[in-house]
């Protein structure tokens, strides 16, 4: 997935040489002919369109497999870390300062639905209400304190991932356990920390669907794995994490399994939703930060160190690809005509896959 914690946990405000502060939540993204060559955090393909997200509110889209990119109209200057389109027209994007953006025209224009300033205020009111209605629940006062702390910190926490199960129902997850749900297409966002087993408030990085209807998988910090259940509105922690480091990315495989990647280049595979895990066979590498599934079923993973790996056996083994963009990588997606698109500090690059 598409993140860098040190970058993503930056502050809300930027200052000029004269120390004049401005609020990135109130400023639109600046249009730039070099947006596709600037810092990119995520690249995704949905339906027939590719999307890339980056710093300073950059969201770009391509209709020719990644050869040419158009910059979208975005109302904030916050860095955008993830994007999801459940339909060709309707999509959401999330990022720094707790922003949640919505598009109803295929990603060409965006509106702000939510931000980190609302997170604390609305969360405090929500959990105060639950604490009043159920005074015997010892967890609600802790969540009240968490929301009071969020208000004191301001809009400083990013959402790392967004996943929509339908065109109305979705989740956004982020730093320090932030997790919101909407059931009305983003008209309202409800905190769901009280229903999720994450007492350490660990970061939530990525989402993937599970084969069982209504269930999905979350990967996070310090070996945090959670199985979300739409029917019960709960998130149960998976207790069998094979490594207590952070897992930045998770992908569902063609055979119904999951592959996760994270710190120290660690990758693991499960075919039973985390009951058991098998170490992926791959060369040593820097942290794995994104995995993409190609149309032919192969998986491609990238590391922060710029290494690229490919699997042709549902994620059991990954081999290095003799490809390089000459720098760090944060994102990967399938391009057109046997290519992949990679993103990082050098922007978007299209690389031809070996025959």
Secondary structure, DSSP 8 states (H G I E B T S, - for coil): ----HHHHT--SEEE-TT--EEEGGGS-----TTGGGS-EEEEEEETTEEEEEEGGG-EEEESSTTSS-EE-B-S--S-EEEEE-SSSS-EEEEEGGG-EEEESSTTSB-EEEE-HHHHHHHHHHHHHHHHHHTTT-HHHHHHHHHHHHHHHH-S---EEEEEESSSS-EEEEEGGG-EEEESSTTSS-EE-GGGB--TT---EEEEEE-SSTTEEEEEEGGG-EEEEETTTTEEEE-TT-S-SS-EEEEEE-TTS-EEEEEGGG-EEEESSTTSS-EE-B----S-EEEEEE-TTS-EEEEETTS-EEEESSTTSB-EE-S---SS---EEEE-SSSEEEEEETTEEEEEE---
